[in-house]
């Protein structure tokens, strides 16, 4: 019998857990849940006889992968997959997947919650600014970016996007203005929504020089990954531009240093983008279904390693 380990330091919602159990039971698979664990060694022990594994923000490190000789597939219930050692998976012949699009609306709604919070002077009673008529730049026009654009249009904003992997025609069919370059996006838009993954090319790419291109009253909203920010450059830009604001749902490593920029900087203590009941359920059920399809038919539609 195929054994699936659902390893979640932050457990799925009860409805998602029930749905995952049902999907695997109907496929004739055994499902085992490791929840609320605090010691990484617990994961090393639990994965030893697993054929498949679902994780959330849990780390599928090389050590975890090498401890699982039967493992055939890992699915990260969410869009990002930088918590999986893809090189180790490929070396061991393990398929790694994510569940793109399942939490995109939740992240997009949080983006606008953070944006309104900053635009309205942190809800402290001071005079804020309206978003209608302002320019919003979408940095990466994937599932999250398109949802951010949809909400922005409802606010009456003028929406721009840059994504080297999406054609101009595809961007513009959604009523978005396609920027010719990342520099143009940042120099045009007062507000930037970061939706880029953390890759070797994007890490620390949001730096002092790029931010310097932004117009007066600039605000950057980061619901992507903290690794894409050059944190040294970010602090320097705060010091150089008293009009600049930065808000994130990923606590920066230099959070204590940035706290001095009161009312211009805010970060949630933990990543909140996918923390809705709907996203939690959607991602969990999608991960379970993808495992069943892969084991039974070899479907690799959402594979992220080659």
Residue, then its C-alpha position, 0 to 999 in steps of 0.5 A: x500500500x502506498x504510504x503518504x506522510x503529511x508533515x505539517x508543523x503548522x497543521x491544515x485546517x480540519x476540513x482540509x485534513x478530512x478531505x485529504x484523508x478521504x482522497x487517499x482512502x478512496x485511492x487505497x493509500x495510507x495517510x499518516x499525519x505528523x503535526x505540530x512537531x518541533x524537532x526536525x528529527x521527528x520528520x526524519x523518523x516519520x519519512x523513512x517508509x513514506x512513498x509520498x509526502x505533503x509539506x507546507x512551510x516545512x523543510x524538505x532538506x537533503x537530510x530528509x530526502x536521504x532518510x526516505x529511500x522509498x520516497x517518490x514524490x514531495x508536494x509543497x501545498x502552496x506556490x513557493x517551493x524554495x523549502x524543498x532541496x530540488x537538487x537532492x530530489x533530482x539526484x534521488x529521482x524524486x518528483x517535487x511539485x507545488x500547488x500553484x494558484x490555490x492560495x493566489x487570491x488569499x495572497x492578493x487580498x492580503x497585499x491590498x490589506x497591507x497596501x491600504x494599511x500603509x496608505x491610510x497612515x497605519x490606521x493611527x488617525x493621521x491623514x492618508x492617501x487614496x489609491x484611486x488613480x494611482x499607478x500600481x506595478x505588478x512585479x511578476x504577473x503569475x497567479x498572484x499578480x493577476x489577482x492583485x491586478x484584478x483587485x487594483x482595477x476595482x480600486x480604480x488604479x492604473x495597473x502595470x506589470x513586468x514579467x519576462x516569462x509572460x508575453x505582452x499580449x497575455x498581460x494586456x488582454x487582462x487590461x494591464x499595461x505591459x512595462x518594457x523593462x523592470x526599470x520602467x515598471x519601478x520608475x513609473x509606479x508609485x506602488x509595487x507589488x512583489x510576487x517574484x519567487x526566490x531564485x538565484x537571479x532574483x535574490x537581493x534583486x530589489x536593491x538600492x539602485x532599483x528602488x531609487x528609480x521609484x517616484x515620490x511617495x513610493x511604497x513596496x508591498x512584499x508578499x513574496x520572499x524576503x530573500x528577494x530583498x537586499x536588506x542592506x540596500x533597503x535600510x539605506x534607501x529608508x535613510x535616503x528617502x523619507x517618503x519611502x514605505x515598505x510593508x511585508x508579510x515576511x519578517x526581514x532579518x534586519x527587522x529590529x533595524x527597520x523598526x526605527x522607521x516608524x509608520x513607514x515600515x511594517x511586517x507581520x511577525x509570520x508569513x500570512x499570505x496563505x493563512x485563510x481557511x479557503x487557501x488552506x483547504x484548496x492547497x491541501x486537497x490539490x496536493x493530495x489529488x496531485x499525489x494520487x494522479x502521479x502514483x496512479x497515472x504518472x502525471x507530472x503536470x506541476x513538477x518543479x524539478x527536472 
